[in-house]
Amino acid sequence: MTQETAVQPKKKLNPWVKLVLELGPLLLFFVVNSRYGIFTATAALMAGVVLTLGVSWAVTKHLPAMPVVTAALVLVFGSLTYFLHDETFIKLKVTILYSLFGAGLIGALLYGKLLLPIVFDMAIHIDDAGWRKLTWRWGLFFFSLAGLNEVLRRVLTTDDWVNFKVFGILPLTLMFAIAQAPLIMRHEIRPEDEDTEAHF
């Protein structure tokens, strides 16, 4: 196989650029909501997710599944919120998004498919048993976030709900991700393990 016909590896975003693209629309949503209200903030959020997808495509020439699904739901429920002037839709989007993530991960696992490696863009290397355990954990975590949002969107003011969305969900997700480190370490596939397998 010549170098020209070899499959080219996917380009990856610089981690700092990726972080800015992931947090940018949320922070924009928070700032605009604090000044102009939820409906203008929703329009800003829709513009932000479209812009971040465009930047991601321009740099990597591919779009990860989760940001695409997130952007699609933001555009659908954001449009309903903005044009019908009903903030329920943008709040409900969070519940539906995390329910879809949970159902997708666990549903695929029940059919023998592992979607989590695709979600993580192969950033970690663990064996299939580890992926299955991690999939169950992330799936149930996403369902928990959906349930939590359902409770809080009904009892919080809109401004407080925006604070939860921007400053609550991210820390919860980061803490949960960090808590998975022991499992990942137990099931990690090290380069020497791959070399050993290659000799048999």
C-alpha positions in Angstrom: 0.0 0.0 0.0 1.5 3.3 -1.0 1.5 6.4 1.2 -1.1 8.0 -1.1 -3.6 5.2 -0.7 -3.2 4.7 3.0 -6.1 5.7 5.2 -5.4 9.1 6.6 -6.0 9.4 10.4 -8.7 11.8 11.5 -7.5 15.2 12.4 -8.3 16.1 16.0 -9.0 19.4 17.6 -6.5 21.0 20.0 -7.8 20.2 23.5 -8.1 23.9 24.4 -9.9 24.6 21.1 -12.3 21.7 21.8 -13.0 23.0 25.3 -13.8 26.5 24.0 -16.1 25.1 21.4 -17.9 22.9 23.9 -18.3 25.6 26.6 -18.6 28.7 24.3 -22.3 28.3 23.4 -23.2 27.6 27.1 -21.4 30.6 28.4 -22.9 32.7 25.6 -26.3 31.4 26.6 -25.7 32.4 30.3 -24.4 35.9 29.5 -27.2 36.8 27.0 -29.8 35.4 29.4 -28.6 37.6 32.2 -28.8 40.7 30.0 -31.7 40.1 27.6 -33.7 37.1 28.8 -34.2 33.5 27.9 -35.6 34.0 24.4 -32.7 36.1 23.1 -30.4 33.7 24.9 -32.0 30.8 23.1 -31.4 32.4 19.7 -27.7 33.0 20.7 -27.4 29.4 21.8 -28.7 28.2 18.4 -26.2 30.5 16.6 -23.4 29.3 18.9 -23.9 25.6 18.3 -24.1 26.1 14.5 -20.9 28.1 14.6 -19.0 25.5 16.7 -20.1 22.7 14.3 -18.8 24.8 11.4 -15.4 25.4 13.1 -15.1 21.7 14.1 -15.9 20.6 10.5 -13.5 23.2 9.0 -10.6 21.9 11.2 -11.2 18.1 11.3 -13.4 17.4 8.3 -15.7 15.2 10.5 -18.3 15.8 13.1 -18.6 13.7 16.3 -22.0 12.1 16.9 -22.9 13.7 20.3 -22.3 17.4 19.2 -24.4 16.8 16.1 -27.3 15.3 18.1 -27.0 18.1 20.7 -27.0 20.8 18.0 -30.0 19.2 16.2 -32.1 19.2 19.4 -30.9 22.8 20.3 -32.1 24.0 16.9 -35.5 22.1 17.0 -36.4 23.0 20.6 -34.7 26.4 20.4 -36.8 27.3 17.4 -40.0 26.2 19.3 -38.9 28.3 22.3 -38.1 31.4 20.3 -41.0 31.4 17.8 -43.7 30.2 20.2 -42.3 32.3 23.0 -42.5 29.4 25.4 -39.4 28.6 27.5 -40.7 25.1 28.3 -39.2 23.8 25.1 -35.6 24.8 25.7 -35.8 23.4 29.3 -37.4 20.1 28.0 -34.5 19.8 25.5 -32.1 18.9 28.3 -34.4 16.1 29.5 -34.8 14.7 26.0 -31.1 15.0 25.1 -29.8 13.1 28.1 -32.6 10.5 27.8 -31.6 9.9 24.2 -27.9 9.5 25.2 -28.8 7.1 28.0 -31.2 5.1 25.8 -28.8 5.1 22.9 -25.9 3.8 24.9 -27.7 1.1 26.8 -30.0 0.1 24.0 -27.0 -0.4 21.6 -25.3 -2.4 24.4 -28.2 -4.7 24.7 -27.9 -5.5 21.0 -24.2 -6.2 21.4 -22.9 -2.8 20.1 -20.5 -0.5 21.9 -21.2 3.2 21.1 -19.1 4.7 24.0 -15.8 4.3 22.2 -17.2 6.3 19.3 -18.5 8.9 21.8 -15.1 9.2 23.4 -13.5 9.3 19.9 -11.2 6.5 21.0 -9.5 8.8 23.5 -9.1 6.0 26.0 -8.1 2.3 25.4 -9.8 -0.3 27.6 -11.0 -3.8 26.9 -14.6 -4.7 25.9 -15.5 -5.7 29.5 -14.5 -2.3 30.6 -16.4 -0.6 27.8 -19.5 -2.5 28.8 -19.3 -1.5 32.4 -18.5 2.1 31.5 -21.5 2.1 29.1 -23.9 1.0 31.8 -22.5 3.7 34.1 -22.7 6.5 31.6 -26.1 5.4 30.4 -27.6 5.5 33.9 -25.8 8.8 34.6 -27.4 10.4 31.6 -30.8 9.1 32.7 -30.1 10.6 36.2 -29.3 14.0 34.6 -32.6 13.8 32.6 -34.5 13.1 35.8 -32.8 15.8 37.7 -33.5 18.3 35.0 -37.2 17.3 35.0 -37.4 18.1 38.7 -35.5 21.3 38.6 -37.1 22.8 35.5 -40.4 22.6 37.4 -39.3 24.1 40.7 -36.6 26.7 39.7 -37.1 30.1 38.2 -35.8 30.4 34.7 -32.7 32.3 35.7 -31.9 29.6 38.4 -32.5 26.9 35.8 -30.1 28.6 33.4 -27.5 28.6 36.3 -28.1 24.9 36.8 -27.7 24.2 33.1 -24.5 26.1 32.8 -22.8 25.7 36.2 -24.4 22.5 37.5 -24.5 19.9 34.8 -20.8 20.4 33.8 -19.3 20.0 37.3 -21.6 16.9 37.9 -20.4 15.4 34.6 -16.7 16.1 35.3 -17.0 14.6 38.8 -18.7 11.5 37.4 -16.0 11.2 34.7 -13.2 11.5 37.3 -15.0 8.9 39.4 -14.6 6.4 36.5 -10.8 6.5 36.7 -10.4 3.4 38.8 -12.6 1.3 36.4 -10.6 2.6 33.4 -7.3 1.8 35.0 -8.4 -1.7 35.8 -9.4 -2.4 32.2 -6.8 -0.3 30.5 -5.1 -1.8 27.4 -1.4 -0.8 27.6 0.9 -0.7 24.6 2.9 -3.7 25.9 -0.4 -5.7 26.1 -1.1 -4.9 22.4 2.5 -5.9 21.5 2.1 -9.2 23.4 -1.1 -10.0 21.6 0.4 -9.2 18.2 3.1 -11.9 18.7 0.5 -14.7 19.2 
